[in-house]
Amino acid sequence: MSGSNTPQDLALIKELEFILDSCTLELTPVDEIWPNLYIGNVAVAQNRSTLSKLGITHVLNAAHGKQGSIGDQSFYGNTCLYCGIPAEDSDHFDLSQYFKPAADFIHKALKSKDGKVLVHCIMGMSRSATLVLAYLMLQRRLPLSDALKHMIQRRAIYPNRNFLSLLLKLDTQLGRRRRLCPLL
């Protein structure tokens, strides 16, 4: 993925990294990013009492099946609806294939009665942040730079360069689509 970036893409990625570098927050176990939408680490996701205190009804695991990340529907029983995405935090993994399904899961959860969503990976910085950024872009119609600026006011995040590149492509596609049809 990263190898196919043009010099212009690399300049845009550097701009996004500059925005990320301006975050002054410390990394915490869990933060509310948007009303009823949380990003957290794997320890929060595996702590049923914390989930209960937060009122979490849906869990989106962006590191399903990966080392250090247990969890599936049987772990949560009937307390939370679970969705697992087997993503790797690497410079070659195509996370964009999960942008729409993850955004749809989050959107549907937030529309449900008392719906509260925890999106997590291992640290809650790269994979989970990338999927929440995609949600903000796809469902909340935020441009990527605005979504990033919004999130770094609430959580220390740092999607890897590959994921930033994929988000940049999504941003370009959405911008093009909206110029052609402003209702989208």
ROVEX-485673 format. One record per residue: z, y negated, x of N, C-alpha, C, O in turn. Coordinates in steps of 0.02 Angstrom, whole numbers, padded with zeros to 5 digits, always signed. Layout:
N
ZYXZYXZYXZYX
...
% end
This chain:
184
+00000+00060+00041+00000+00000+00000+00000-00063+00043-00046-00104+00039
+00051-00071+00084+00059-00132+00123+00000-00144+00169-00017-00202+00182
-00032-00091+00193-00087-00098+00239-00147-00131+00209-00190-00157+00246
-00153-00133+00142-00212-00161+00109-00203-00234+00091-00244-00261+00053
-00151-00267+00115-00140-00336+00098-00185-00382+00138-00196-00372+00198
-00213-00432+00104-00254-00483+00137-00207-00533+00172-00147-00534+00158
-00234-00574+00217-00192-00626+00248-00160-00672+00195-00103-00694+00203
-00197-00685+00141-00170-00727+00087-00111-00691+00053-00060-00722+00038
-00119-00625+00041-00064-00586+00011-00003-00589+00056+00053-00598+00032
-00013-00580+00121+00043-00581+00168+00079-00648+00168+00140-00652+00174
+00040-00703+00161+00070-00770+00157+00112-00776+00093+00166-00804+00094
+00086-00749+00038+00123-00751-00025+00186-00708-00021+00239-00727-00047
+00181-00650+00011+00240-00607+00020+00293-00643+00061+00352-00639+00046
+00270-00678+00114+00317-00717+00155+00352-00771+00112+00412-00783+00121
+00315-00803+00066+00345-00853+00021+00398-00820-00023+00451-00848-00034
+00382-00760-00048+00430-00725-00091+00493-00706-00050+00549-00711-00074
+00482-00684+00012+00539-00666+00055+00581-00729+00071+00642-00724+00078
+00548-00786+00076+00584-00848+00087+00630-00863+00027+00688-00883+00036
+00605-00852-00034+00646-00860-00094+00705-00812-00091+00762-00831-00103
+00691-00749-00075+00744-00698-00071+00796-00717-00019+00856-00708-00029
+00772-00742+00038+00818-00761+00093+00863-00820+00074+00915-00831+00105
+00844-00858+00023+00884-00915+00002+00944-00895-00041+00987-00937-00057
+00949-00831-00060+01005-00807-00100+01069-00811-00059+01072-00789-00002
+01121-00840-00089+01185-00848-00053+01238-00800-00079+01295-00802-00057
+01220-00757-00126+01269-00711-00156+01283-00651-00111+01241-00630-00072
+01343-00625-00117+01361-00561-00085+01339-00505-00131+01338-00513-00192
+01321-00448-00103+01303-00391-00144+01365-00362-00176+01414-00346-00142
+01364-00354-00242+01420-00327-00280+01399-00263-00314+01339-00248-00316
+01446-00223-00340+01427-00160-00371+01381-00168-00433+01336-00127-00443
+01392-00220-00473+01352-00229-00534+01351-00303-00554+01401-00338-00546
+01294-00325-00580+01287-00394-00603+01243-00396-00665+01197-00357-00673
+01260-00443-00710+01218-00454-00769+01163-00502-00749+01176-00558-00727
+01100-00480-00756+01041-00517-00734+01012-00558-00791+00987-00614-00781
+01015-00531-00849+00986-00560-00911+01036-00539-00964+01073-00491-00953
+01039-00572-01021+01088-00549-01071+01082-00474-01085+01030-00449-01106
+01138-00438-01073+01143-00366-01086+01101-00323-01039+01090-00264-01053
+01076-00351-00985+01037-00314-00936+01071-00320-00867+01079-00375-00841
+01091-00263-00840+01130-00260-00779+01092-00222-00725+01054-00176-00739
+01103-00243-00662+01081-00204-00604+01144-00184-00567+01190-00224-00558
+01145-00120-00546+01204-00097-00510+01186-00043-00460+01128-00024-00452
+01237-00020-00425+01227+00034-00376+01242+00101-00407+01263+00106-00465
+01233+00154-00369+01241+00222-00394+01314+00236-00413+01327+00275-00459
+01362+00206-00377+01433+00218-00393+01450+00193-00463+01487+00226-00500
+01423+00136-00482+01434+00109-00550+01403+00157-00601+01433+00172-00653
+01342+00180-00587+01306+00223-00633+01343+00290-00644+01336+00321-00697
+01382+00310-00595+01418+00374-00600+01491+00366-00620+01529+00414-00617
+01509+00305-00639+01578+00292-00660+01579+00279-00735+01566+00224-00759
+01596+00332-00773+01593+00327-00845+01639+00273-00874+01622+00241-00923
+01698+00262-00842+01743+00211-00869+01715+00141-00859+01722+00098-00903
+01683+00128-00802+01651+00063-00791+01595+00052-00841+01588-00002-00869
+01554+00103-00851+01499+00098-00900+01526+00083-00970+01498+00042-01006
+01580+00116-00987+01611+00105-01052+01638+00034-01058+01629+00001-01109
+01672+00010-01006+01698-00059-01007+01643-00111-01015+01650-00160-01050
+01586-00098-00982+01529-00144-00987+01492-00136-01054+01453-00180-01073
+01504-00081-01089+01469-00068-01152+01398-00043-01142+01356-00052-01186
+01384-00012-01085+01317+00012-01069+01296+00067-01118+01332+00116-01128
+01237+00059-01147+01210+00109-01194+01149+00146-01167+01130+00199-01191
+01118+00116-01114+01057+00144-01084+01061+00139-01008+01084+00088-00981
+01040+00192-00974+01040+00193-00901+00970+00210-00877+00940+00260-00896
+00943+00165-00835+00878+00177-00803+00892+00187-00729+00912+00140-00694
+00881+00248-00705+00894+00266-00636+00827+00263-00598+00783+00304-00609
+00822+00215-00553+00760+00206-00513+00760+00250-00451+00715+00244-00409
+00810+00294-00444+00813+00339-00387+00827+00410-00411+00863+00448-00378
+00800+00428-00468+00813+00494-00498+00794+00550-00451+00739+00552-00424
+00841+00595-00442+00828+00654-00401+00830+00641-00326+00818+00687-00287
+00846+00580-00306+00848+00565-00235+00917+00576-00207+00966+00579-00245
+00921+00583-00142+00985+00594-00108+01036+00542-00129+01022+00482-00128
+01095+00564-00148+01148+00518-00166+01144+00493-00237+01187+00453-00257
+01095+00515-00275+01089+00490-00343+01086+00547-00393+01032+00574-00408
+01144+00566-00417+01145+00616-00469+01142+00581-00537+01150+00520-00541
+01131+00619-00588+01129+00590-00654+01069+00614-00693+01014+00619-00666
+01081+00630-00755+01028+00647-00802+01059+00641-00871+01117+00621-00878
+01022+00657-00922+01049+00649-00990+01113+00689-01001+01157+00667-01037
+01117+00748-00971+01177+00789-00982+01239+00757-00951+01294+00766-00976
+01230+00719-00896+01286+00684-00865+01315+00631-00912+01376+00622-00916
+01271+00597-00948+01292+00542-00993+01308+00566-01064+01339+00529-01102
+01287+00627-01080+01301+00653-01147+01272+00607-01200+01215+00584-01195
+01312+00593-01252+01287+00550-01305+01312+00478-01297+01305+00438-01344
+01340+00461-01239+01365+00393-01228+01310+00345-01207+01313+00285-01223
+01260+00370-01171+01205+00328-01147+01140+00367-01152+01138+00428-01143
+01086+00330-01166+01019+00359-01162+00995+00350-01091+00999+00295-01063
+00971+00404-01060+00954+00404-00989+00878+00407-00979+00843+00442-01016
+00855+00370-00930+00785+00374-00908+00786+00377-00832+00814+00333-00800
+00755+00427-00803+00753+00435-00731+00683+00426-00702+00635+00454-00727
+00679+00385-00650+00616+00373-00615+00625+00395-00543+00667+00369-00507
+00585+00444-00521+00593+00472-00453+00560+00429-00399+00513+00450-00366
+00585+00367-00391+00554+00320-00344+00584+00326-00274+00643+00343-00265
+00542+00313-00225+00564+00310-00156+00562+00237-00133+00515+00201-00149
+00613+00215-00096+00614+00147-00069+00577+00149-00002+00608+00151+00051
+00511+00148-00006+00471+00155+00054+00411+00108+00053+00396+00077+00002
+00376+00105+00109+00318+00060+00113+00254+00092+00088+00200+00063+00094
+00259+00152+00059+00198+00184+00033+00205+00208-00039+00156+00230-00069
+00265+00203-00068+00274+00229-00136+00246+00179-00187+00260+00120-00185
+00205+00205-00235+00175+00162-00286+00221+00157-00347+00215+00195-00395
+00267+00110-00344+00314+00100-00399+00280+00068-00459+00307+00070-00515
+00221+00039-00449+00188+00004-00505+00170+00051-00563+00164+00029-00620
+00163+00116-00548+00149+00163-00602+00206+00167-00653+00197+00190-00709
+00265+00143-00633+00323+00145-00677+00341+00076-00707+00388+00071-00746
+00303+00024-00688+00320-00043-00713+00322-00046-00789+00371-00068-00819
+00268-00023-00821+00264-00028-00894+00314+00019-00928+00350-00003-00973
+00318+00084-00909+00367+00127-00942+00439+00101-00934+00479+00104-00981
+00456+00075-00875+00524+00048-00864+00535-00014-00907+00587-00021-00939
+00486-00059-00908+00492-00120-00948+00498-00103-01022+00537-00135-01059
+00460-00054-01045+00464-00032-01115+00532-00003-01131+00560-00016-01184
+00559+00038-01085+00625+00069-01095+00679+00014-01101+00720+00015-01146
+00677-00034-01055+00725-00089-01055+00718-00131-01119+00768-00146-01152
+00656-00147-01136+00643-00189-01195+00668-00156-01259+00701-00187-01301
+00652-00092-01267+00673-00055-01326+00749-00050-01329+00779-00057-01382
+00780-00038-01272+00854-00033-01268+00886-00099-01289+00935-00100-01327
+00860-00155-01263+00889-00220-01278+00879-00240-01351+00917-00279-01379
+00826-00214-01382+00814-00228-01453+00858-00185-01498+00867-00201-01557
+00884-00130-01472+00926-00085-01513+00993-00118-01526+01015-00162-01490
+01027-00095-01578+01092-00123-01597+01142-00116-01540+01154-00061-01515
+01170-00172-01518+01219-00174-01464+01193-00145-01398+01233-00122-01357
+01128-00144-01389+01099-00114-01328+01116-00152-01265+01108-00213-01261
+01141-00115-01215+01155-00142-01149+01128-00093-01098+01141-00033-01103
+01091-00118-01050+01056-00075-01002+01082-00085-00931+01091-00142-00908
+01094-00030-00897+01107-00031-00825+01046-00002-00791+01026+00055-00805
+01016-00041-00746+00962-00016-00704+00992-00009-00634+01021-00056-00608
+00985+00051-00605+01015+00061-00539+00970+00103-00495+00924+00137-00518
+00984+00098-00430+00956+00144-00380+01015+00162-00336+01069+00175-00363
+01009+00165-00272+01066+00181-00230+01110+00119-00219+01170+00119-00233
+01078+00065-00194+01115+00003-00180+01109-00049-00235+01152-00093-00242
+01056-00044-00276+01043-00095-00327+01011-00157-00298+01025-00213-00320
+00967-00147-00248+00936-00205-00215+00859-00204-00216+00828-00257-00222
+00829-00145-00211+00756-00143-00202+00721-00111-00262+00686-00145-00299
+00729-00045-00271+00693-00011-00326+00713-00038-00394+00671-00056-00435
+00779-00041-00407+00803-00065-00472+00783-00138-00483+00762-00157-00538
+00791-00179-00431+00772-00250-00436+00698-00258-00452+00679-00300-00492
+00657-00217-00420+00585-00220-00431+00568-00203-00504+00527-00237-00534
+00600-00152-00532+00586-00134-00601+00611-00188-00650+00579-00200-00701
+00666-00220-00635+00691-00274-00678+00644-00335-00672+00631-00369-00722
+00620-00349-00612+00572-00403-00604+00509-00389-00645+00483-00434-00678
+00485-00327-00643+00426-00308-00683+00440-00318-00758+00397-00342-00795
+00501-00300-00779+00520-00311-00850+00517-00386-00867+00489-00405-00918
+00547-00428-00824+00547-00501-00837+00476-00528-00840+00462-00574-00878
+00432-00500-00800+00363-00523-00799+00324-00498-00860+00288-00536-00892
+00332-00434-00876+00294-00404-00930+00320-00422-01000+00281-00438-01045
+00386-00421-01009+00414-00431-01075+00439-00502-01087+00439-00526-01144
+00461-00536-01034+00488-00604-01042+00439-00657-01018+00453-00717-01020
+00380-00635-00995+00324-00679-00976+00341-00727-00920+00314-00782-00917
+00387-00707-00875+00403-00751-00818+00355-00737-00761+00340-00680-00746
+00329-00790-00729+00291-00779-00667+00339-00749-00615+00399-00758-00619
+00311-00713-00567+00351-00679-00517+00400-00726-00481+00459-00709-00474
+00376-00783-00458+00421-00828-00421+00479-00851-00465+00536-00857-00441
+00467-00865-00529+00521-00885-00575+00570-00828-00587+00630-00838-00589
+00543-00767-00594+00586-00709-00605+00631-00698-00543+00690-00685-00550
+00602-00705-00483+00641-00698-00422+00696-00750-00418+00754-00735-00403
+00677-00813-00431+00726-00867-00428+00783-00856-00479+00841-00870-00464
+00765-00832-00538+00815-00816-00589+00863-00762-00564+00924-00769-00569
+00835-00709-00536+00877-00653-00515+00922-00668-00457+00979-00646-00456
+00898-00706-00407+00940-00719-00348+00998-00766-00364+01044-00774-00323
+00996-00797-00422+01054-00837-00444+01109-00792-00472+01166-00813-00481
+01091-00728-00485+01138-00682-00516+01155-00620-00474+01207-00589-00485
+01111-00603-00427+01123-00543-00386+01086-00548-00320+01032-00577-00315
+01117-00521-00268+01084-00515-00203+01035-00456-00208+01056-00398-00211
+00971-00471-00207+00919-00419-00211+00872-00427-00151+00869-00480-00121
+00837-00373-00135+00788-00376-00082+00737-00320-00088+00741-00270-00052
+00689-00327-00135+00636-00277-00139+00598-00272-00073+00587-00323-00040
+00578-00211-00055+00541-00205+00008+00472-00237+00002+00449-00254-00053
+00438-00246+00058+00373-00281+00059+00320-00246+00015+00281-00279-00018
+00321-00181+00016+00274-00144-00026+00285-00161-00099+00237-00174-00136
+00347-00162-00121+00362-00177-00191+00344-00250-00207+00320-00264-00262
+00357-00295-00160+00337-00365-00171+00261-00370-00179+00236-00409-00220
+00225-00332-00139+00152-00331-00143+00129-00306-00212+00084-00334-00242
+00162-00252-00237+00144-00225-00303+00161-00275-00358+00123-00282-00406
+00217-00310-00352+00235-00361-00401+00186-00420-00399+00170-00449-00451
+00163-00437-00340+00114-00490-00332+00049-00472-00368+00018-00514-00401
+00028-00409-00361-00032-00386-00396-00022-00390-00472-00067-00412-00508
+00037-00370-00496+00052-00375-00567+00051-00448-00589+00024-00464-00642
+00079-00492-00549+00081-00564-00565+00010-00591-00572-00005-00629-00618
-00033-00572-00526-00103-00594-00527-00138-00568-00590-00173-00605-00624
-00128-00503-00606-00159-00474-00666-00135-00509-00729-00176-00525-00773
-00070-00520-00734-00042-00552-00794-00066-00624-00800-00082-00648-00855
-00069-00660-00744-00094-00729-00744-00166-00732-00767-00185-00775-00807
-00208-00686-00741-00278-00683-00760-00285-00668-00834-00325-00700-00870
-00246-00619-00858-00249-00600-00928-00228-00658-00974-00259-00668-01027
-00177-00694-00954-00153-00749-00996-00201-00808-00997-00205-00845-01046
-00237-00818-00941-00288-00871-00941-00345-00853-00988-00372-00896-01022
-00363-00789-00990-00417-00766-01034-00395-00765-01107-00434-00782-01151
-00333-00747-01119-00307-00744-01187-00234-00769-01187-00188-00730-01175
-00223-00833-01200-00157-00863-01195-00103-00831-01239-00044-00842-01228
-00123-00792-01289-00073-00760-01332-00039-00701-01299+00014-00679-01321
-00069-00674-01246-00042-00615-01212+00019-00633-01171+00049-00589-01140
% end
